[in-house]
Amino acid sequence: MAIVLESLLLDQQQLETIRTGDGSETLRHRDLDVLYRSSAGAYGESLHVFFEGTRLAQTPTHWRVLELGFGTGMNFLCTAQKALDAGVSLTFHSFDPHPI
């Protein structure tokens, strides 16, 4: 059995910024025609899937987050804004082998 690992390095010139339906931005890969976040709303997607999915708002004190794959940073932006709004401290760690 052979295992082949390929490194997929992003060509920065293949990425373009797209404004989404809620006014936030995401990235689009030109060759693949793939968006990082929903075209209907990048911030809204992070809010619903990441923030609400983690149930951080139910934690009244210090929030701790570990994210694998930083991507565009939208999950961080959403979580940081919600932490400021709630008046709680935030520790956010993210690991990304291929940062944008």
C-alpha positions, 0 to 999 in steps of 0.5 A, spaced: 500 500 500 502 506 498 500 513 501 501 519 497 500 526 500 500 532 496 501 539 499 496 544 496 499 551 496 494 556 494 496 561 488 494 568 491 493 570 484 487 565 483 483 568 489 479 574 488 474 578 494 467 577 493 462 581 496 456 577 499 449 578 500 450 581 507 455 586 505 461 581 508 466 579 504 469 572 502 474 569 497 473 566 490 478 561 487 478 563 480 480 556 476 475 552 481 470 557 481 469 555 489 467 560 494 470 560 501 463 562 504 456 563 502 455 568 497 448 569 500 452 572 507 459 570 509 458 573 516 451 570 516 454 563 515 459 564 520 454 566 525 450 561 524 454 555 523 460 556 527 458 561 533 451 558 534 454 551 533 459 552 538 454 555 543 459 559 546 453 564 548 451 560 553 458 560 556 458 567 561 465 568 562 471 566 558 471 563 551 476 558 549 476 556 541 480 552 537 479 552 530 483 547 525 483 551 518 483 559 519 481 560 512 479 567 511 478 569 518 471 570 518 469 565 524 475 569 528 472 575 526 464 573 528 467 570 534 471 576 536 465 581 535 460 577 539 465 576 545 466 584 545 458 585 545 457 580 550 463 583 555 467 576 555 474 575 554 476 570 548 482 566 547 482 563 540 487 558 537 487 557 530 492 552 526 492 552 518 498 549 514 496 553 508 494 560 510 491 564 505 
